[in-house]
């Protein structure tokens, strides 16, 4: 990593595993950020990272926090350690980039968020979907009024368990928090950012494989205004057979986004003539529509729009009490390069999140994936976990920091 005209932000890594290596490779050459030390309780892992990245190899977070060249801490350890490490770093006056989830309980996540607030330090949670160009484009299209605010959100995740051996920490809730917390937080947060509201209640179900761990969970989450978000996660597939689909129902339009690292979105919409003309201009506005600060396009991104005029009757149509005259049908495709580009999009999304950390530190502004977003995701994931365990629906606690300080 290297800096520009200003002194770069020195960041110390704690947790020298495979994911940390992915994050550091994604951030290679990122302006304004410089790795200054790496720590891990395993001397061999720490030494390997230290040698590869030419930084001191340390044995603990405490040693990192003793260094003057560590202004921020990158936490890439298993979930159960995140809260304590993030809180210690914040109390020591460091900024934090934390792998998701922020914590494995709502109370711990709230304590971290409160610590960030009291310390006046920047905390970014690695909610990579917030930095994905497709989700950012859907938000922009909603803000522009081309898409109505969604009143239904669905996410189905048939994920791979091919590398999750029976003794992997993923299956142990004491280490991972369980599927809703370890993985579901990505999508609870995606629903929050796309719907623009905090959830209020949840019902959930968990399914256990015979003589084994829970490997499939589902949750129905109610958002204000009668908006329902449904989530399903199963870790039951081979790598080559996994599949994910996010769907948003906008009433007179539908958005379908493929992949847990999304690489393709398809939008089907009914519109009038004025709307059709705006849709037809989208390919010319591709650069701005897909723009994410810190995310470098690879050049093969494409937006295509087809409008079929008079595809439906000219008489007004009504749904959920809303009446519109929308005879024209639109099909728009936002493509980041398909499945072969998934690793690139993933890496660039992480890079954009780290770039957001640098920007927020330098400019004093809030990051996109801040402590409150981390807290909110853990709050609904924790409520879903309890709801699945008890069979009783749960309210989702509010996330105002003053309620947790």
TIFI-522402 format. One record per residue (C-alpha): residue in one letter; z, y, x. Coordinates in steps of 0.2 Angstrom, whole numbers, plus 5000, padded with zeros to 4 digits. Layout:
N
res=A, zz=Z, yy=Y, xx=X
...
# end
This chain:
405
res=X, zz=5000, yy=5000, xx=5000
res=X, zz=4997, yy=5018, xx=5006
res=X, zz=5001, yy=5035, xx=5001
res=X, zz=4991, yy=5052, xx=4999
res=X, zz=4995, yy=5069, xx=5004
res=X, zz=5013, yy=5068, xx=4998
res=X, zz=5025, yy=5055, xx=5005
res=X, zz=5023, yy=5039, xx=4996
res=X, zz=5037, yy=5031, xx=4985
res=X, zz=5045, yy=5018, xx=4995
res=X, zz=5048, yy=5002, xx=4985
res=X, zz=5059, yy=4987, xx=4989
res=X, zz=5055, yy=4970, xx=4982
res=X, zz=5068, yy=4958, xx=4976
res=X, zz=5062, yy=4941, xx=4972
res=X, zz=5048, yy=4934, xx=4984
res=X, zz=5040, yy=4921, xx=4973
res=X, zz=5022, yy=4919, xx=4968
res=X, zz=5022, yy=4932, xx=4954
res=X, zz=5029, yy=4945, xx=4967
res=X, zz=5014, yy=4941, xx=4978
res=X, zz=5002, yy=4944, xx=4963
res=X, zz=5010, yy=4961, xx=4960
res=X, zz=5009, yy=4966, xx=4978
res=X, zz=4991, yy=4961, xx=4979
res=X, zz=4987, yy=4970, xx=4963
res=X, zz=4995, yy=4986, xx=4970
res=X, zz=4987, yy=4985, xx=4987
res=X, zz=4980, yy=5002, xx=4992
res=X, zz=4988, yy=5011, xx=4977
res=X, zz=4990, yy=5029, xx=4981
res=X, zz=5008, yy=5036, xx=4982
res=X, zz=5017, yy=5019, xx=4984
res=X, zz=5022, yy=5009, xx=4999
res=X, zz=5032, yy=4993, xx=5001
res=X, zz=5046, yy=4996, xx=5013
res=X, zz=5056, yy=4980, xx=5012
res=X, zz=5057, yy=4963, xx=5004
res=X, zz=5073, yy=4953, xx=4999
res=X, zz=5076, yy=4935, xx=4993
res=X, zz=5091, yy=4923, xx=4995
res=X, zz=5079, yy=4911, xx=5003
res=X, zz=5077, yy=4916, xx=5021
res=X, zz=5061, yy=4907, xx=5022
res=X, zz=5053, yy=4916, xx=5007
res=X, zz=5059, yy=4933, xx=5013
res=X, zz=5053, yy=4930, xx=5030
res=X, zz=5036, yy=4925, xx=5024
res=X, zz=5034, yy=4940, xx=5014
res=X, zz=5041, yy=4951, xx=5027
res=X, zz=5028, yy=4944, xx=5040
res=X, zz=5013, yy=4945, xx=5027
res=X, zz=5017, yy=4963, xx=5022
res=X, zz=5024, yy=4969, xx=5039
res=X, zz=5041, yy=4975, xx=5031
res=X, zz=5059, yy=4970, xx=5035
res=X, zz=5065, yy=4954, xx=5027
res=X, zz=5082, yy=4955, xx=5018
res=X, zz=5093, yy=4943, xx=5009
res=X, zz=5099, yy=4952, xx=4994
res=X, zz=5097, yy=4967, xx=4983
res=X, zz=5112, yy=4975, xx=4990
res=X, zz=5104, yy=4975, xx=5007
res=X, zz=5089, yy=4984, xx=4999
res=X, zz=5100, yy=4997, xx=4991
res=X, zz=5107, yy=5001, xx=5008
res=X, zz=5090, yy=5007, xx=5015
res=X, zz=5085, yy=5026, xx=5014
res=X, zz=5067, yy=5021, xx=5013
res=X, zz=5069, yy=5012, xx=4997
res=X, zz=5067, yy=5025, xx=4983
res=X, zz=5062, yy=5012, xx=4970
res=X, zz=5066, yy=4993, xx=4967
res=X, zz=5053, yy=4980, xx=4961
res=X, zz=5062, yy=4966, xx=4952
res=X, zz=5052, yy=4950, xx=4952
res=X, zz=5066, yy=4937, xx=4949
res=X, zz=5069, yy=4925, xx=4934
res=X, zz=5074, yy=4934, xx=4918
res=X, zz=5092, yy=4931, xx=4918
res=X, zz=5094, yy=4941, xx=4933
res=X, zz=5085, yy=4957, xx=4927
res=X, zz=5098, yy=4966, xx=4919
res=X, zz=5111, yy=4966, xx=4932
res=X, zz=5099, yy=4970, xx=4946
res=X, zz=5091, yy=4984, xx=4936
res=X, zz=5108, yy=4991, xx=4932
res=X, zz=5114, yy=4990, xx=4950
res=X, zz=5098, yy=4999, xx=4957
res=X, zz=5099, yy=5013, xx=4944
res=X, zz=5117, yy=5016, xx=4947
res=X, zz=5112, yy=5017, xx=4966
res=X, zz=5100, yy=5031, xx=4961
res=X, zz=5084, yy=5021, xx=4963
res=X, zz=5069, yy=5020, xx=4951
res=X, zz=5065, yy=5003, xx=4944
res=X, zz=5049, yy=4993, xx=4940
res=X, zz=5056, yy=4977, xx=4931
res=X, zz=5046, yy=4961, xx=4927
res=X, zz=5048, yy=4957, xx=4908
res=X, zz=5060, yy=4954, xx=4899
res=X, zz=5071, yy=4969, xx=4903
res=X, zz=5086, yy=4957, xx=4899
res=X, zz=5089, yy=4941, xx=4890
res=X, zz=5101, yy=4949, xx=4877
res=X, zz=5100, yy=4965, xx=4867
res=X, zz=5117, yy=4971, xx=4874
res=X, zz=5111, yy=4969, xx=4892
res=X, zz=5095, yy=4978, xx=4888
res=X, zz=5104, yy=4992, xx=4880
res=X, zz=5115, yy=4994, xx=4895
res=X, zz=5100, yy=4995, xx=4907
res=X, zz=5092, yy=5008, xx=4896
res=X, zz=5108, yy=5018, xx=4895
res=X, zz=5110, yy=5017, xx=4914
res=X, zz=5092, yy=5023, xx=4916
res=X, zz=5096, yy=5038, xx=4905
res=X, zz=5112, yy=5042, xx=4913
res=X, zz=5105, yy=5041, xx=4931
res=X, zz=5090, yy=5051, xx=4926
res=X, zz=5079, yy=5038, xx=4935
res=X, zz=5062, yy=5031, xx=4929
res=X, zz=5062, yy=5013, xx=4923
res=X, zz=5045, yy=5004, xx=4920
res=X, zz=5045, yy=4987, xx=4911
res=X, zz=5030, yy=4976, xx=4916
res=X, zz=5023, yy=4976, xx=4898
res=X, zz=5005, yy=4974, xx=4904
res=X, zz=4997, yy=4975, xx=4887
res=X, zz=5002, yy=4993, xx=4886
res=X, zz=4990, yy=4996, xx=4901
res=X, zz=4976, yy=4985, xx=4894
res=X, zz=4960, yy=4995, xx=4890
res=X, zz=4957, yy=4986, xx=4873
res=X, zz=4974, yy=4990, xx=4866
res=X, zz=4973, yy=5008, xx=4872
res=X, zz=4956, yy=5009, xx=4863
res=X, zz=4962, yy=5003, xx=4847
res=X, zz=4976, yy=5016, xx=4848
res=X, zz=4963, yy=5029, xx=4851
res=X, zz=4952, yy=5024, xx=4836
res=X, zz=4967, yy=5024, xx=4825
res=X, zz=4972, yy=5041, xx=4831
res=X, zz=4955, yy=5047, xx=4828
res=X, zz=4955, yy=5040, xx=4810
res=X, zz=4941, yy=5028, xx=4812
res=X, zz=4954, yy=5014, xx=4810
res=X, zz=4967, yy=5016, xx=4797
res=X, zz=4985, yy=5012, xx=4803
res=X, zz=4987, yy=4993, xx=4802
res=X, zz=4997, yy=4986, xx=4788
res=X, zz=4996, yy=4968, xx=4795
res=X, zz=4998, yy=4961, xx=4813
res=X, zz=4996, yy=4943, xx=4818
res=X, zz=4997, yy=4935, xx=4835
res=X, zz=4994, yy=4917, xx=4839
res=X, zz=4997, yy=4910, xx=4856
res=X, zz=4993, yy=4892, xx=4860
res=X, zz=4998, yy=4893, xx=4878
res=X, zz=4998, yy=4881, xx=4893
res=X, zz=5013, yy=4870, xx=4898
res=X, zz=5003, yy=4861, xx=4911
res=X, zz=5013, yy=4869, xx=4926
res=X, zz=5029, yy=4869, xx=4916
res=X, zz=5038, yy=4853, xx=4922
res=X, zz=5053, yy=4847, xx=4912
res=X, zz=5065, yy=4854, xx=4925
res=X, zz=5056, yy=4871, xx=4926
res=X, zz=5068, yy=4886, xx=4922
res=X, zz=5056, yy=4892, xx=4908
res=X, zz=5064, yy=4878, xx=4897
res=X, zz=5082, yy=4883, xx=4900
res=X, zz=5087, yy=4898, xx=4889
res=X, zz=5101, yy=4901, xx=4901
res=X, zz=5088, yy=4907, xx=4913
res=X, zz=5073, yy=4912, xx=4903
res=X, zz=5081, yy=4918, xx=4887
res=X, zz=5070, yy=4906, xx=4877
res=X, zz=5052, yy=4908, xx=4872
res=X, zz=5054, yy=4923, xx=4861
res=X, zz=5062, yy=4933, xx=4875
res=X, zz=5053, yy=4926, xx=4890
res=X, zz=5036, yy=4928, xx=4883
res=X, zz=5037, yy=4935, xx=4865
res=X, zz=5042, yy=4952, xx=4871
res=X, zz=5024, yy=4955, xx=4877
res=X, zz=5018, yy=4954, xx=4859
res=X, zz=5033, yy=4961, xx=4850
res=X, zz=5030, yy=4976, xx=4861
res=X, zz=5011, yy=4976, xx=4858
res=X, zz=5015, yy=4976, xx=4839
res=X, zz=5027, yy=4991, xx=4841
res=X, zz=5014, yy=5001, xx=4851
res=X, zz=4999, yy=4997, xx=4839
res=X, zz=5009, yy=4999, xx=4823
res=X, zz=5018, yy=5014, xx=4829
res=X, zz=5035, yy=5009, xx=4822
res=X, zz=5051, yy=5000, xx=4827
res=X, zz=5054, yy=4983, xx=4817
res=X, zz=5068, yy=4982, xx=4805
res=X, zz=5070, yy=4963, xx=4801
res=X, zz=5064, yy=4946, xx=4806
res=X, zz=5064, yy=4928, xx=4800
res=X, zz=5059, yy=4914, xx=4812
res=X, zz=5057, yy=4896, xx=4815
res=X, zz=5058, yy=4885, xx=4831
res=X, zz=5051, yy=4868, xx=4833
res=X, zz=5057, yy=4856, xx=4847
res=X, zz=5046, yy=4842, xx=4854
res=X, zz=5054, yy=4824, xx=4852
res=X, zz=5068, yy=4822, xx=4865
res=X, zz=5063, yy=4838, xx=4873
res=X, zz=5064, yy=4857, xx=4873
res=X, zz=5059, yy=4870, xx=4860
res=X, zz=5040, yy=4872, xx=4863
res=X, zz=5034, yy=4881, xx=4848
res=X, zz=5042, yy=4896, xx=4839
res=X, zz=5036, yy=4908, xx=4825
res=X, zz=5042, yy=4924, xx=4818
res=X, zz=5039, yy=4936, xx=4804
res=X, zz=5044, yy=4953, xx=4808
res=X, zz=5045, yy=4967, xx=4795
res=X, zz=5040, yy=4985, xx=4800
res=X, zz=5043, yy=5001, xx=4790
res=X, zz=5031, yy=5004, xx=4776
res=X, zz=5029, yy=4986, xx=4771
res=X, zz=5020, yy=4981, xx=4787
res=X, zz=5021, yy=4963, xx=4792
res=X, zz=5019, yy=4956, xx=4810
res=X, zz=5018, yy=4937, xx=4812
res=X, zz=5020, yy=4930, xx=4829
res=X, zz=5017, yy=4911, xx=4834
res=X, zz=5020, yy=4905, xx=4852
res=X, zz=5017, yy=4887, xx=4857
res=X, zz=5017, yy=4880, xx=4875
res=X, zz=5008, yy=4864, xx=4872
res=X, zz=4991, yy=4865, xx=4879
res=X, zz=4981, yy=4861, xx=4895
res=X, zz=4975, yy=4877, xx=4904
res=X, zz=4957, yy=4874, xx=4899
res=X, zz=4962, yy=4872, xx=4880
res=X, zz=4974, yy=4887, xx=4878
res=X, zz=4969, yy=4901, xx=4866
res=X, zz=4976, yy=4917, xx=4860
res=X, zz=4971, yy=4929, xx=4846
res=X, zz=4978, yy=4945, xx=4840
res=X, zz=4972, yy=4952, xx=4823
res=X, zz=4976, yy=4968, xx=4815
res=X, zz=4972, yy=4971, xx=4797
res=X, zz=4967, yy=4990, xx=4793
res=X, zz=4963, yy=4987, xx=4775
res=X, zz=4944, yy=4992, xx=4776
res=X, zz=4943, yy=4986, xx=4794
res=X, zz=4949, yy=4972, xx=4805
res=X, zz=4952, yy=4971, xx=4823
res=X, zz=4952, yy=4954, xx=4833
res=X, zz=4957, yy=4954, xx=4851
res=X, zz=4955, yy=4938, xx=4861
res=X, zz=4966, yy=4932, xx=4875
res=X, zz=4984, yy=4935, xx=4880
res=X, zz=4977, yy=4946, xx=4894
res=X, zz=4964, yy=4953, xx=4882
res=X, zz=4946, yy=4954, xx=4888
res=X, zz=4936, yy=4956, xx=4871
res=X, zz=4939, yy=4965, xx=4855
res=X, zz=4928, yy=4963, xx=4839
res=X, zz=4930, yy=4976, xx=4825
res=X, zz=4923, yy=4974, xx=4807
res=X, zz=4924, yy=4989, xx=4797
res=X, zz=4917, yy=4997, xx=4780
res=X, zz=4913, yy=5015, xx=4781
res=X, zz=4904, yy=5030, xx=4773
res=X, zz=4889, yy=5039, xx=4781
res=X, zz=4900, yy=5051, xx=4791
res=X, zz=4910, yy=5037, xx=4798
res=X, zz=4895, yy=5027, xx=4802
res=X, zz=4888, yy=5041, xx=4813
res=X, zz=4905, yy=5042, xx=4822
res=X, zz=4905, yy=5023, xx=4825
res=X, zz=4887, yy=5024, xx=4832
res=X, zz=4892, yy=5037, xx=4845
res=X, zz=4906, yy=5026, xx=4853
res=X, zz=4895, yy=5017, xx=4866
res=X, zz=4892, yy=5034, xx=4873
res=X, zz=4910, yy=5038, xx=4874
res=X, zz=4915, yy=5021, xx=4882
res=X, zz=4922, yy=5028, xx=4898
res=X, zz=4935, yy=5039, xx=4889
res=X, zz=4939, yy=5026, xx=4875
res=X, zz=4943, yy=5012, xx=4888
res=X, zz=4952, yy=5024, xx=4901
res=X, zz=4969, yy=5019, xx=4907
res=X, zz=4976, yy=5029, xx=4921
res=X, zz=4978, yy=5018, xx=4937
res=X, zz=4965, yy=5005, xx=4930
res=X, zz=4949, yy=5004, xx=4939
res=X, zz=4934, yy=4998, xx=4929
res=X, zz=4924, yy=4985, xx=4937
res=X, zz=4907, yy=4991, xx=4930
res=X, zz=4903, yy=4978, xx=4918
res=X, zz=4913, yy=4984, xx=4903
res=X, zz=4902, yy=4986, xx=4887
res=X, zz=4904, yy=4993, xx=4870
res=X, zz=4891, yy=4989, xx=4857
res=X, zz=4890, yy=4995, xx=4839
res=X, zz=4879, yy=4989, xx=4825
res=X, zz=4879, yy=4998, xx=4808
res=X, zz=4871, yy=4989, xx=4793
res=X, zz=4868, yy=5003, xx=4780
res=X, zz=4870, yy=4999, xx=4762
res=X, zz=4877, yy=4982, xx=4766
res=X, zz=4888, yy=4983, xx=4750
res=X, zz=4888, yy=4992, xx=4733
res=X, zz=4889, yy=5011, xx=4733
res=X, zz=4902, yy=5010, xx=4719
res=X, zz=4920, yy=5014, xx=4725
res=X, zz=4930, yy=4999, xx=4732
res=X, zz=4949, yy=4998, xx=4730
res=X, zz=4962, yy=4988, xx=4740
res=X, zz=4981, yy=4990, xx=4740
res=X, zz=4979, yy=5005, xx=4729
res=X, zz=4967, yy=5014, xx=4741
res=X, zz=4950, yy=5019, xx=4734
res=X, zz=4935, yy=5023, xx=4746
res=X, zz=4916, yy=5024, xx=4744
res=X, zz=4911, yy=5013, xx=4759
res=X, zz=4894, yy=5005, xx=4758
res=X, zz=4890, yy=5003, xx=4776
res=X, zz=4896, yy=4989, xx=4787
res=X, zz=4901, yy=4991, xx=4806
res=X, zz=4902, yy=4978, xx=4819
res=X, zz=4909, yy=4984, xx=4836
res=X, zz=4912, yy=4974, xx=4851
res=X, zz=4923, yy=4980, xx=4866
res=X, zz=4920, yy=4969, xx=4880
res=X, zz=4929, yy=4969, xx=4897
res=X, zz=4918, yy=4956, xx=4904
res=X, zz=4924, yy=4940, xx=4896
res=X, zz=4935, yy=4926, xx=4902
res=X, zz=4929, yy=4927, xx=4920
res=X, zz=4936, yy=4945, xx=4921
res=X, zz=4954, yy=4940, xx=4915
res=X, zz=4962, yy=4939, xx=4932
res=X, zz=4954, yy=4956, xx=4936
res=X, zz=4960, yy=4964, xx=4920
res=X, zz=4978, yy=4956, xx=4923
res=X, zz=4979, yy=4963, xx=4940
res=X, zz=4972, yy=4980, xx=4936
res=X, zz=4985, yy=4981, xx=4921
res=X, zz=4999, yy=4978, xx=4933
res=X, zz=4992, yy=4991, xx=4945
res=X, zz=4991, yy=5003, xx=4931
res=X, zz=5009, yy=5000, xx=4927
res=X, zz=5014, yy=5003, xx=4945
res=X, zz=5004, yy=5019, xx=4945
res=X, zz=5013, yy=5024, xx=4929
res=X, zz=5029, yy=5023, xx=4939
res=X, zz=5023, yy=5034, xx=4953
res=X, zz=5016, yy=5047, xx=4941
res=X, zz=5032, yy=5047, xx=4930
res=X, zz=5043, yy=5049, xx=4946
res=X, zz=5032, yy=5063, xx=4953
res=X, zz=5029, yy=5073, xx=4937
res=X, zz=5046, yy=5070, xx=4928
res=X, zz=5037, yy=5062, xx=4913
res=X, zz=5041, yy=5047, xx=4903
res=X, zz=5031, yy=5031, xx=4907
res=X, zz=5021, yy=5021, xx=4894
res=X, zz=5032, yy=5006, xx=4896
res=X, zz=5049, yy=5014, xx=4897
res=X, zz=5067, yy=5008, xx=4895
res=X, zz=5066, yy=5010, xx=4876
res=X, zz=5051, yy=4999, xx=4874
res=X, zz=5059, yy=4986, xx=4885
res=X, zz=5075, yy=4987, xx=4874
res=X, zz=5065, yy=4986, xx=4858
res=X, zz=5056, yy=4971, xx=4863
res=X, zz=5072, yy=4962, xx=4868
res=X, zz=5081, yy=4967, xx=4852
res=X, zz=5068, yy=4959, xx=4841
res=X, zz=5066, yy=4944, xx=4852
res=X, zz=5085, yy=4941, xx=4852
res=X, zz=5085, yy=4943, xx=4833
res=X, zz=5071, yy=4931, xx=4831
res=X, zz=5080, yy=4918, xx=4842
res=X, zz=5096, yy=4919, xx=4832
res=X, zz=5086, yy=4919, xx=4816
res=X, zz=5077, yy=4903, xx=4822
res=X, zz=5094, yy=4895, xx=4827
res=X, zz=5102, yy=4899, xx=4811
res=X, zz=5088, yy=4898, xx=4798
res=X, zz=5094, yy=4915, xx=4792
res=X, zz=5084, yy=4931, xx=4793
res=X, zz=5091, yy=4945, xx=4804
res=X, zz=5090, yy=4964, xx=4804
res=X, zz=5084, yy=4971, xx=4821
res=X, zz=5097, yy=4983, xx=4828
res=X, zz=5091, yy=5001, xx=4831
res=X, zz=5087, yy=5007, xx=4848
res=X, zz=5094, yy=5025, xx=4849
res=X, zz=5102, yy=5025, xx=4866
res=X, zz=5117, yy=5035, xx=4859
res=X, zz=5121, yy=5020, xx=4849
res=X, zz=5123, yy=5009, xx=4865
res=X, zz=5130, yy=5021, xx=4878
# end
